[in-house]
Amino acid sequence: MTIADKSHIGSLTTNRNRPTFTAEQIVQIYEAAGRTTQLDILRAKAKELFPEIQENGLPPLWCTSGAGRAFAMPDGSYEKPVHRLGSNYCRDVGILADGTPMIY
C-alpha cells in the first residue's frame, strides 16, 4: 500500500483565506505583461488589472524555475515548463520554452 505525501495539507489550510489569483487570472496577467517572467513586471501588471488582490501591498504572485510534471504535446512528446507562475492556494501555470502558458 502506498501512503500519499500529505505535507501540502498544512499549506492549503494556511493559504485558504489569503488573497489569491486564479490560474486563469495568472495567464491573463502573463499575457498582458507581454509574456515576461520578470516578477516586477508581472506584479505591476497584476496590480493594474486586479488592484483589489493584494497581500501586504503586493500582488500575491511568484515565479520559479520550471518543475513538476511535463505536459503532453500534440505530436505525442512531453515538455516540462521552464518557469512556473503561481499564487496562494491556486493551480500553478507552467510556461513552456516557447512562452506558451499551460495550467497544471
N, C-alpha and C positions, 0 to 999 in steps of 0.2 A: 504494500500500500504506500502511495506517495502522499506526503503531507505538504500542502501548499505553503509557501512562504507568506506569512501574514504580517510582515514588518511594515507594510504600507498602510495598515488599518489605522494606526495612530495618526499618521499624516492626513488621512482622509477625514478623520474626526476633527483634527485640529483645523484643517483648511475649510471645512464645510461652510462656515459662516463668514469667511473672509471675502472681500471683493474679488471678483474674477472675471475673466473674459471667457467666452465660449470658444471652441476651436474654430468655428465659422467666423467669429469676430477677429480672431488672430489672423486668419487667412486674409480677411478684409484689410486689416492693418498692414500686413506684409505687402499686399498688392498695392495699396495706396502709397506706401513708403518707397515704391519703386523696386520691390523685391530685394531689399537690402536685409542683411542680418546684423547690421550695426545697431546695437541696443539703444544708443542715444537717439538715433533717427526713428527707430520703431516706437520708442516711448513718446517722443514728440508727436508722432502721427497718432498714436493711441490717445493721447491727451486731447488732441484736436477732434478726433472722431467720437470719442467716448469720454468726455470730461467728467462725467459722474462716476466713472470706475477708477478709483484711486485708493491707494493704501499708503499712509504716511507721506502723502503729497506726490507719489509717483504711481504711474500705471503698473499694476502687478503683472509684469511681463518679463520673461527671461529668455535667454538664448544660450545654448550649449553646443558643443560639437555633437555630431550625429551619433546615435547609438540605438539600441533596441532592434526591433525586427526589421527585416527587409520587406519591401513592397513588391508584389507581383507586377511585372510589366507586360504590356500587350504581346510582346514577342516571346513570352514564356520564361524570360530571365527574371532575376530578382535583383533589386537595387536597394542598398542601405542609404539612408539620408546622410548628408554631410553636416547638417545642422538640425537642431530641434528647437522649436519655439514653444513656450508653454506659459501657463498662468496657474493661479491657485485652483485646485480642485476642478481641473478640466482635462480633456484629452489633449495630448501633445500634437503638434504639427511638424512633420518631418519635411525638410527641404532637400530635394534631390540635387545632384550635381548640376543639372541644367536650370535650377531655380524653381522647378515645379513644387508647389506645396501639396503635401499628402497628409490627411488627417489619420491618426492612428485609430 
